[in-house]
Amino acid sequence: MVLTDGEVVLRPIRLRDQAAWREVNRRNRDWLRPWEATVPPPGPGAPPAQRPTYRQMVRHLRAEARAGRMLPFAIEYEGRLVGQLTVAGITWGSMCSAHIGYWVDRSVAGRGVMPTAVALAADHCFHRVGLHRIEVCIRPENAPSRRVVEKLGFREEGLRPRYLHIDGAWRDHLIFALTAEEARDGLLRRWQLSRPGREPGEGGPG
């Protein structure tokens, strides 16, 4: 499954992306560290948690995707890997919801890459997968990430204290959400209409 709009492409993350993925992460270490999930210290007598290797990460993402619990994407811009977006926690039954997490290379921040990627993923989830609700959980201090969801019209629903273990401690997170009814005409179209010089329908899911 590949989703596209102009130079922005979402596609399945691959084992052969390892070199490019590592290079982007290395260059962006300081930029990404304050927002990265970490594992809390183990209880007494438990062995310390080991950070997964790239190959272990991709295999886990693939297994979760096969189980229908996750949609893991690499983000490409102008033909190169610049980030990652994951639709995770997919729940069916009476909820039909998921949450989206993402990161992007600082060198392309501010070019509309991340709002486009989130819009593509959300539209796919609402209109093709059949989900009803999408959440994005963001630390209050993460202004660039908050701007992404604000540009797309996500509702701020409130604060979840000490919600996730990030950068070595339990951190508060703001919750932003949208339902399918609120995105009936498509987030990508909404984002395109808000951008000067961009015509609706220029590119789209592929």
C-alpha positions in Angstrom: 0.0 0.0 0.0 1.4 3.4 -1.1 -0.2 6.8 -0.4 1.1 9.8 -2.2 0.5 13.5 -2.6 3.0 15.4 -4.8 6.5 14.7 -3.5 5.3 13.1 -0.2 5.0 9.4 -0.2 3.9 7.0 2.6 5.0 3.4 1.9 5.7 0.3 4.0 8.9 0.4 5.9 11.5 -2.2 4.7 14.5 -4.0 6.1 16.5 -2.5 3.2 15.8 1.0 4.5 18.2 0.4 7.4 21.1 2.5 6.1 18.9 5.5 5.2 16.8 5.2 8.4 20.0 5.1 10.6 21.5 8.1 8.8 18.4 10.2 9.3 18.2 9.2 12.9 21.9 10.0 13.5 21.7 13.5 12.0 18.5 14.2 14.0 19.5 12.7 17.3 19.3 15.9 19.4 16.1 17.0 17.5 14.3 13.7 18.2 15.5 12.7 21.6 13.1 14.9 23.7 10.1 13.3 22.0 11.1 9.6 21.7 9.4 6.9 23.6 11.6 5.1 26.2 11.1 2.1 28.4 10.7 2.7 32.2 13.3 1.1 34.5 12.5 -2.5 35.3 11.4 -3.7 38.7 13.8 -5.1 41.3 15.6 -8.2 40.0 14.4 -7.7 36.4 17.0 -7.4 33.6 17.4 -4.0 32.0 15.4 -3.4 28.9 17.3 -3.6 25.6 16.6 -1.1 22.8 15.6 -3.2 19.7 17.8 -3.3 16.7 16.5 -1.8 13.4 15.7 -5.3 12.1 13.9 -6.3 15.3 11.8 -3.1 15.0 10.8 -3.7 11.4 9.9 -7.3 12.1 7.8 -6.3 15.1 6.0 -3.6 13.0 5.4 -6.2 10.2 4.0 -8.7 12.7 1.7 -6.1 14.2 0.6 -5.1 10.7 -0.2 -8.7 9.7 -2.3 -9.0 12.9 -4.3 -5.9 11.9 -3.1 -3.8 14.9 -0.8 -1.4 13.1 0.0 0.4 9.8 3.7 1.3 9.7 4.9 3.7 7.1 8.2 5.2 5.9 7.9 8.8 4.8 9.7 9.8 1.6 10.1 13.4 0.3 11.6 14.2 -3.0 12.7 10.5 -3.3 14.5 10.0 0.0 13.5 8.7 3.4 12.8 11.5 5.8 10.8 10.0 8.6 8.3 7.5 9.9 4.6 7.4 10.6 2.8 4.6 12.4 -0.9 4.1 12.8 -1.0 2.0 16.0 -3.4 0.6 18.6 -6.0 -0.2 16.0 -9.1 -1.4 17.9 -12.3 -2.7 16.3 -15.6 -3.7 17.9 -17.5 -0.8 19.4 -14.5 1.6 19.3 -13.0 1.4 15.7 -10.1 3.7 16.6 -6.3 4.1 16.4 -3.6 6.6 17.2 -0.9 8.1 14.9 2.7 8.7 15.9 5.3 10.3 13.7 8.7 11.9 13.3 10.4 13.8 10.5 13.9 14.9 9.5 14.5 18.4 10.7 15.9 19.4 7.3 12.4 19.2 5.8 10.4 20.6 8.7 8.2 23.5 7.7 7.7 22.3 4.1 4.3 20.7 4.8 5.7 17.1 4.7 4.3 16.1 8.1 0.8 17.6 7.8 0.5 16.0 4.3 1.6 12.6 5.7 -0.8 12.7 8.6 -3.6 13.7 6.3 -2.9 10.9 3.9 -2.8 8.3 6.7 -5.9 9.6 8.4 -7.9 9.7 5.1 -6.8 6.1 4.4 -7.9 5.0 7.9 -11.3 6.8 7.7 -12.2 6.1 4.1 -10.5 2.8 3.3 -9.8 1.0 6.5 -13.1 2.0 8.1 -11.9 3.5 11.4 -14.1 6.0 13.2 -11.7 7.9 15.4 -8.0 8.9 15.2 -6.0 10.3 18.1 -2.6 12.0 18.2 -0.9 12.3 21.6 1.6 15.1 21.9 3.8 16.5 24.8 2.6 20.1 25.5 6.2 21.3 24.9 6.3 19.9 21.4 5.3 23.0 19.5 6.2 21.7 16.0 4.1 18.5 16.4 1.2 20.5 17.8 1.2 22.7 14.8 0.8 19.7 12.5 -2.5 18.6 14.1 -3.7 22.2 14.5 -3.2 22.8 10.7 -5.4 19.7 10.0 -8.2 20.7 12.4 -7.8 18.0 15.1 -9.7 18.8 18.3 -7.7 19.2 21.5 -9.5 17.1 24.1 -7.5 17.6 27.2 -4.4 16.6 29.2 -3.4 13.0 30.2 -1.0 13.4 33.1 2.1 11.2 33.0 0.7 9.4 30.0 3.8 8.0 28.3 7.4 7.3 29.2 9.3 9.7 27.0 13.0 10.7 27.1 13.5 8.9 30.4 10.5 10.0 32.4 6.7 9.8 32.5 5.4 12.8 30.6 2.1 14.6 30.3 0.4 14.5 26.9 -2.2 16.6 25.2 -4.8 14.5 23.3 -5.9 15.6 19.8 -8.6 13.7 18.0 -10.9 13.6 14.9 -13.8 11.3 14.0 -14.8 10.2 10.5 -17.8 12.6 10.6 -15.4 15.6 11.2 -13.2 14.5 8.2 -16.0 13.6 5.8 -14.5 15.6 2.9 -11.0 14.4 3.6 -8.1 15.9 5.6 -5.9 16.0 2.5 -8.4 18.3 0.7 -8.7 20.4 3.9 -4.9 20.8 4.0 -4.6 21.6 0.3 -7.3 24.3 0.5 -5.4 25.9 3.4 -2.1 26.2 1.4 -1.6 29.1 -1.0 -1.1 28.1 -4.6 -2.2 24.5 -4.1 -5.2 23.2 -6.0 -7.5 20.5 -4.4 -7.0 17.1 -6.0 -3.3 17.8 -6.9 -2.0 14.3 -6.0 -3.8 11.9 -3.7 -3.8 8.4 -2.3 -2.2 5.9 -4.6 
